[in-house]
Amino acid sequence: HHLVRLMQDLAVAKREYDKVAAALEEVRNGGYGIVTPTPDDIAFDEPEIIRQGGRFGVKLRAGAPSIHMVRADIYTEVTPFVGTEKQGEEFARYLTEEFEKDPGSVWNSDFLGKSLQDLVREGIQSKLHRMPPHAQKKLQETLTKIINEGSGGLICFIL
């Protein structure tokens, strides 16, 4: 019973992943990827009769959500203060020697109870959650406008 449920969950997750897999690859390769809407995502508005001069027509409108993935390269610094200039030089020399022996080992070095890798990860994590909701909304609105109306002459300042 438990195994069947896990297999069903895996099948659902696989279907969802298949929708975004190509966009993820595009992001990894070029920094930008798009998940195109499926036919089920398209919402059709009621047809509208329009008049243009003496002629009539029918306006058909539809909309669908698309997902746009953008890679943002995030940088952080770790600047451990160790005390005196001599202690700083010794620590820098130690890190340089360790880096020359095994570059990965430097990031596992313990400093004040945490590895340098953990300190860097925390610095990046804190930046990831810095964009306030109103800026996220402005970014979404701007992208929607560019896609629907084109970008001719559009200058965007997100503050």
Stockholm file with secondary structure:
# STOCKHOLM 1.0

chainA/1-159         HHLVRLMQDLAVAKREYDKVAAALEEVRNGGYGIVTPTPDDIAFDEPEIIRQGGRFGVKLRAGAPSIHMVRADIYTEVTPFVGTEKQGEEFARYLTEEFEKDPGSVWNSDFLGKSLQDLVREGIQSKLHRMPPHAQKKLQETLTKIINEGSGGLICFIL
#=GR chainA/1-159 SS CHHHHHHHHHHHHHHHHHHHHHHHHHHHHHSEEEECCCGGGCEECCCEEEEETTEEEEECCEECCCEEEECCCCCCCCCCCCSSHHHHHHHHHHHHHHHHHCHHHHHTCEETTEEHHHHHHHHHHHHHTCSCHHHHHHHHHHHHHHHHHCCTTCCCCCC
#=GC SS_cons         CHHHHHHHHHHHHHHHHHHHHHHHHHHHHHSEEEECCCGGGCEECCCEEEEETTEEEEECCEECCCEEEECCCCCCCCCCCCSSHHHHHHHHHHHHHHHHHCHHHHHTCEETTEEHHHHHHHHHHHHHTCSCHHHHHHHHHHHHHHHHHCCTTCCCCCC
//
